[in-house]
Amino acid sequence: MEPLMLTVPQAARALAISRSKLYELIASGALRSVRVHGSRRIPRKALEDYIDRLLAQEDAA
């Protein structure tokens, strides 16, 4: 079973970006995340939503 939430390094690898870029996306609100017992986690759905928005922007251009 795939994990429902990823750590920052896992999510960064999944998007093929750096950890610092991932934190920028979180800080800007472009990528949703949650804190679980003090650790930042990114729901798999948030990654999918982010990718869908990127694709929609490309289609609109």
N, C-alpha and C positions, 0 to 999 in steps of 0.2 A: 504494500500500500504506500502510495506517495504521501509525504508529509503535507499537512494542510498549511503549515507555516514554515518559513525558511529563516535562517539566521541572515544577518547582513552579508557575510562572505558567500553563503550559498546563493542568495538572491543576486548578488553582483556577478557571480559566475554564470548563473542562469541567463542574465541579460548581456553577458560578455562586456561588462563595464567594470571600472575600478570601484573599490569600496567608497572612496571619497566622492565619486560621482553619484553613487547610490545615496549617500547621506545628503548630497545636494538636492536630489530629487525628493527625498523625504522632507527636507527642510522647506522646500518650495511648495509642498503640497501636491506635487505631480504624482507622487507614489505614496499610497497610504500604508501605514504601519501601526503596530500596537506594541505596548510594553507588557511583557509577561515576567513578573518577579524581577523587575529591573533590567531585563534584557530586551533589546529591540527585536521584533519579529515582523516579517512581511508575509501576509497571507498570500497564498498562491493565486487567489482570485484577484488580489490587488495587482499582481504582475500581469495577469491576463488582461485586466481592465486597462492598464497602462499601455500595453502593446496594442490593444484595440484602438485606443485614442491616437497613438502614433500612426497606425494604418489609416485611420479616418482622416488625419491631417494630410497624409500623403495623397490620398484619393481626392481631397478637396483642392489640392494644389495644381 
